[in-house]
């Protein structure tokens, strides 16, 4: 029986999901809202405001949608999964309550305290002066995190007390705002992904990303300027420890609190001298980590997403290519600050097997492809080695004709240097 599918989102992550899902023999009719020109190669694009839950449910009912796959975090935190499940529509993605794992850093830190999950020492604040007093008492370096969603940019790793104080002033200006102030952990960072059905977690790959805008991991934080998979730092023993100490206790705690987690759980971990510690959770595929994960996934993705949505991942064992994958983000000049929209992408080169240029922020104006965001293209490639994957990706980048874009030139430098 074929599965009619609605994919929600419009970025590079959703293009990667669309590309992989479109290859499934189980797929029936395929829609995406709002999508982008790349996604439109695989799905019928529909004009649907995913913030209007009633309209989304009506569309799904009218078009006999069997499964909704939610890409971004914002609609999940807003409760779109609850509205769909209430209408009897399967959805890949957590409930509003379970999405607090990403939507509230304070919620996650308190869960860690209850479940004895290793993480940084912390305090929560909604008062500027109390937060400042704590920062002065702790000293620097110290980390300040905005409590809510911030598109991957709500974290200040402050090297000085003054920098931390400024972050508190910035983020505690709005009524009801909160910050988490925590110790600054040191060590390499990795991303671990797990498919979850509310009861069990199935490891779904590892990756490392590059948050800073410029070469050498310099400049402001971004949503991510590139990524590679798998992480060379994750041994079977390390993964087992992360599952036992962090992932499984989280699932148990969420289930006991009557908010079982279903969907993809993305754990950002710091590998400290004391072992892996949780930096943060995300409740959706990473962007651009999704692009490298799915370039390596050999299994059919659709039945796995259905299993998670139905609450039954028993027997699921994803199969992976041994080849690493690398993605290089091409962004609009000026990103993550102000940038121009509507610049012309004059040419995208053809791609070979194991290569793909995912659309992250594009739109069509007639037959002209235009940039329509900060992060615009994700140039992705697999290779026999990380070095080969990097070479292939940057060779493609060199053939993209877009004078108004830039990228880092050192994606995967940690993997190539063995660090």
ABEGO torsion letter per residue (X at the ends): XBBBBBBBEABAAAAAAAAAAAABAABBBBBBOAEBAAAAAABBBBBBBAABAAAAAAAAAAAGBABBBBABAAAAAAGAAAAAAAAGBBBBEBBAAAAAAAABAAAAAAAAAAAGBBBBBBBBBABAAAAAAAAAAAEOBBBBBBABBAGGAABBBBABAAAAAAAAAAAAABBGBBBBBBBBBBEBBBBBBBBBAGABBBBAEBBBBBABABBGGBEBBBAEAEBBOBBAABBAAAAAAAAAAAAAAAAAAAAAAGBBBBEBBBBBBBBBAAEBBBABBBABBBOAAAAAAAAABABBAAAAAAAAAAGBABGBBBBBBABBBBBBBBBBBGOABBBBBGBBBABBBBBBBGBBBBBABBBBBEABBBBABABABBBBBBBABAAAAAAAAAAAAAABBBAABBBBAABGAAAAAGX
